[in-house]
Amino acid sequence: MKRHSPEYDLSTAAWYKSSYSGGDGADCLEVAPNFPGPLVPVRDSKTPRGPKLAFRAEAWSAFVTDVKNSCAE
C-alpha cells in the first residue's frame, strides 16, 4: 500500500534555525513554527531548496520534548 503525502505550499514559511546550531550551520534543521494550520514544516539547513517534511504540531512537540529529555539524562 502506497501512502500519499499531500503537497503544502511552503513558499510563505518563515524558517528558523536553532541558536545551538553554531556558526557554520552544519547539521542543523530549520523549522517554520508559525506556519498556518496544524503543521510544523522542517527542512535541512544545508539544502533549503531541497525536500521538506511537515509534521502534525502534536507529533513535532512530542519529538522535541523527547529530544530535550534524552539530552538532559
C-alpha positions in Angstrom: 0.0 0.0 0.0 1.4 3.3 -1.0 0.8 6.3 1.2 0.2 9.7 -0.4 1.5 12.8 1.3 -0.4 15.9 0.4 1.6 18.8 -1.0 1.7 22.0 1.0 2.7 25.5 -0.2 5.7 26.3 2.0 6.7 29.4 0.0 5.5 31.7 2.7 7.1 29.7 5.6 9.4 31.7 7.8 12.3 29.4 8.6 14.2 29.5 11.9 17.4 27.7 12.8 18.3 26.8 16.4 20.6 29.1 18.3 22.5 26.0 19.2 23.5 25.3 15.6 26.9 27.1 15.8 28.5 29.5 13.4 28.8 27.2 10.4 25.2 26.0 10.5 26.2 22.4 9.5 24.0 19.5 10.5 21.1 21.6 11.5 17.3 21.6 10.9 15.2 24.6 10.3 11.6 24.8 11.3 8.7 27.1 10.5 6.9 27.1 13.8 4.3 29.8 13.0 3.1 28.2 9.7 -0.6 28.5 9.4 -2.6 25.3 10.2 -1.8 22.3 12.3 1.6 21.6 10.7 5.3 22.3 11.5 7.4 22.3 8.4 11.0 21.1 8.8 13.9 21.2 6.3 17.7 20.6 6.2 19.6 23.9 6.6 22.3 22.8 4.1 19.7 22.2 1.3 17.0 24.8 1.9 15.6 24.3 -1.7 15.6 20.5 -1.1 12.9 18.3 0.3 10.8 19.4 3.3 8.8 17.5 5.8 5.6 18.6 7.5 4.7 17.1 10.9 1.5 17.5 12.8 2.1 20.0 15.6 1.4 17.4 18.3 3.9 15.0 16.8 6.6 17.7 16.5 6.1 18.8 20.1 6.4 15.2 21.3 9.6 14.8 19.3 11.1 18.0 20.7 10.2 17.0 24.3 11.7 13.6 23.9 15.0 15.0 22.5 15.2 17.5 25.4 14.6 14.8 27.9 17.1 12.5 26.4 19.8 15.2 26.3 19.2 16.0 30.0 20.0 12.4 31.0 
